[in-house]
Amino acid sequence: MEDIRQIELNNNFTGALSSTAKRRVKSKSKNKIKVNSYKLKTNLIKINILGAIFAIILLASSYSNMVKMSSNNLILKEEIEGLKTELNNVESIAMTTNSPSRIEKVAKSRLGMDYPNKDSYVALENSDKIKLAKEKNNEIKTAENNKNKSVMSTLGKIFGSGE
């Protein structure tokens, strides 16, 4: 358009332009506009393509992070299930080892303990002998109590409860 105006200004001084000269000027100006619009279109297409590539890369990265988190979640769930079964096993073992029958069995087999029977005491006839026997019996009871305390502490240590 500027070329046409410039030519028209020049022609005002020289006279009227021929129609072919006007066409040439118009076609040149149209070609320039087409070239400029072509470059504009190609640049817009390039920008759109780059934006789409960036969006695809961003989505792929997000998807890979999501898959990684999902796999970590599955691994943790499996680990939790394994720990739950292990806990159940340990609880069942603890229940059987803390049962009274198990404690009695260990006391008899490992520690040589047994229930008292009728032969474990003696009756004396004389009163002096009875006093002496009572004193000895008290000494024996205190010794047995001390022994029982040590036996109980040993059992506690074996079964983990302690005193």
C-alpha positions as CSV (number, residue, x, y, z in Angstrom):
1,M,0.0,0.0,0.0
2,E,2.8,2.3,0.7
3,D,4.3,1.6,-2.7
4,I,1.0,2.5,-4.4
5,R,0.8,5.7,-2.5
6,Q,4.4,6.5,-3.3
7,I,3.8,5.8,-7.0
8,E,0.6,7.8,-7.0
9,L,2.4,10.7,-5.5
10,N,5.2,10.3,-8.1
11,N,2.5,10.0,-10.8
12,N,0.7,13.1,-9.6
13,F,3.7,14.9,-10.7
14,T,4.3,12.9,-13.9
15,G,0.7,12.0,-14.8
16,A,-1.7,9.1,-14.4
17,L,-0.3,5.6,-13.9
18,S,-1.0,2.9,-16.3
19,S,-3.2,0.1,-15.2
20,T,-0.4,-2.5,-15.6
21,A,1.9,-0.6,-13.4
22,K,-0.8,-0.4,-10.7
23,R,-1.3,-4.2,-11.0
24,R,2.4,-4.9,-10.6
25,V,2.6,-2.7,-7.6
26,K,-0.5,-4.4,-6.1
27,S,0.8,-7.9,-6.8
28,K,4.1,-7.1,-5.3
29,S,2.4,-5.7,-2.2
30,K,0.1,-8.7,-2.0
31,N,3.1,-11.1,-2.3
32,K,4.8,-9.3,0.5
33,I,1.7,-9.6,2.6
34,K,1.5,-13.3,1.7
35,V,5.1,-13.9,2.6
36,N,4.6,-12.1,5.9
37,S,1.4,-14.0,6.6
38,Y,3.1,-17.2,5.6
39,K,5.9,-16.6,8.0
40,L,3.4,-15.7,10.7
41,K,1.5,-18.9,10.1
42,T,4.6,-21.0,10.1
43,N,5.8,-19.3,13.3
44,L,2.4,-20.0,15.0
45,I,2.5,-23.6,13.9
46,K,6.1,-24.0,15.3
47,I,5.0,-22.4,18.6
48,N,1.9,-24.7,18.7
49,I,4.1,-27.7,18.0
50,L,6.6,-26.7,20.7
51,G,3.8,-26.2,23.2
52,A,2.3,-29.6,22.4
53,I,5.7,-31.2,22.8
54,F,6.2,-29.5,26.1
55,A,2.7,-30.6,27.3
56,I,3.4,-34.2,26.2
57,I,6.8,-34.2,28.1
58,L,5.1,-32.7,31.1
59,L,2.3,-35.3,31.0
60,A,4.8,-38.2,30.5
61,S,6.8,-37.0,33.5
62,S,3.8,-36.7,35.7
63,Y,2.6,-40.2,34.6
64,S,6.0,-41.7,35.3
65,N,5.9,-40.2,38.8
66,M,2.4,-41.5,39.3
67,V,3.5,-45.0,38.3
68,K,6.5,-44.9,40.5
69,M,4.3,-43.8,43.5
70,S,1.8,-46.5,42.7
71,S,4.5,-49.2,42.6
72,N,5.9,-47.9,45.9
73,N,2.4,-48.1,47.3
74,L,2.0,-51.7,46.3
75,I,5.4,-52.6,47.7
76,L,4.5,-51.0,51.0
77,K,1.2,-52.8,51.1
78,E,2.9,-56.2,50.5
79,E,5.4,-55.3,53.3
80,I,2.5,-54.5,55.7
81,E,0.8,-57.8,54.9
82,G,4.1,-59.7,55.6
83,L,4.5,-57.8,58.9
84,K,0.9,-58.6,59.9
85,T,1.4,-62.3,59.3
86,E,4.7,-62.2,61.2
87,L,3.0,-60.4,64.1
88,N,0.3,-63.1,64.1
89,N,2.9,-65.8,64.2
90,V,4.8,-64.1,67.1
91,E,1.6,-63.6,69.0
92,S,0.6,-67.2,68.7
93,I,4.1,-68.3,69.8
94,A,3.8,-65.9,72.8
95,M,0.4,-67.4,73.7
96,T,1.7,-70.9,73.7
97,T,4.9,-70.1,75.6
98,N,3.1,-68.2,78.3
99,S,0.5,-70.9,79.0
100,P,0.6,-72.5,82.4
101,S,1.1,-76.0,81.0
102,R,4.2,-74.8,79.1
103,I,5.7,-73.1,82.1
104,E,5.1,-76.3,84.2
105,K,6.7,-78.4,81.5
106,V,9.8,-76.1,81.4
107,A,10.0,-76.0,85.2
108,K,10.0,-79.8,85.4
109,S,12.3,-80.5,82.5
110,R,14.9,-77.7,82.6
111,L,14.9,-76.7,86.2
112,G,14.1,-80.1,87.9
113,M,11.2,-78.7,89.8
114,D,8.3,-80.8,91.0
115,Y,5.2,-80.5,93.2
116,P,5.7,-81.4,96.9
117,N,4.5,-84.8,98.0
118,K,3.6,-86.4,101.4
119,D,7.1,-87.6,102.0
120,S,8.6,-84.1,102.0
121,Y,7.8,-83.5,105.7
122,V,8.6,-85.3,109.0
123,A,6.6,-85.2,112.3
124,L,8.6,-85.1,115.6
125,E,7.4,-86.4,119.0
126,N,9.2,-84.4,121.7
127,S,8.4,-80.8,122.3
128,D,12.0,-79.7,122.2
129,K,12.4,-81.6,119.0
130,I,9.2,-79.9,117.7
131,K,10.6,-76.5,118.6
132,L,13.9,-77.3,116.9
133,A,12.0,-78.7,113.9
134,K,9.9,-75.6,113.7
135,E,13.0,-73.4,113.8
136,K,14.5,-75.6,111.1
137,N,11.3,-75.6,109.2
138,N,11.3,-71.8,109.3
139,E,14.9,-71.7,108.1
140,I,14.0,-74.2,105.4
141,K,10.9,-72.1,104.4
142,T,13.0,-68.9,104.2
143,A,15.6,-70.8,102.2
144,E,12.9,-72.2,99.9
145,N,11.3,-68.8,99.6
146,N,14.7,-67.4,98.5
147,K,15.1,-70.4,96.2
148,N,11.5,-69.9,94.9
149,K,12.3,-66.2,94.3
150,S,15.4,-67.2,92.3
151,V,13.4,-69.8,90.5
152,M,10.6,-67.4,89.7
153,S,13.2,-64.8,88.6
154,T,14.8,-67.5,86.4
155,L,11.4,-68.4,84.9
156,G,10.7,-64.7,84.4
157,K,14.0,-64.4,82.6
158,I,13.2,-67.4,80.4
159,F,9.8,-66.2,79.5
160,G,10.7,-62.6,79.3
161,S,8.5,-61.2,82.1
162,G,11.1,-60.7,84.8
163,E,10.4,-59.4,88.3
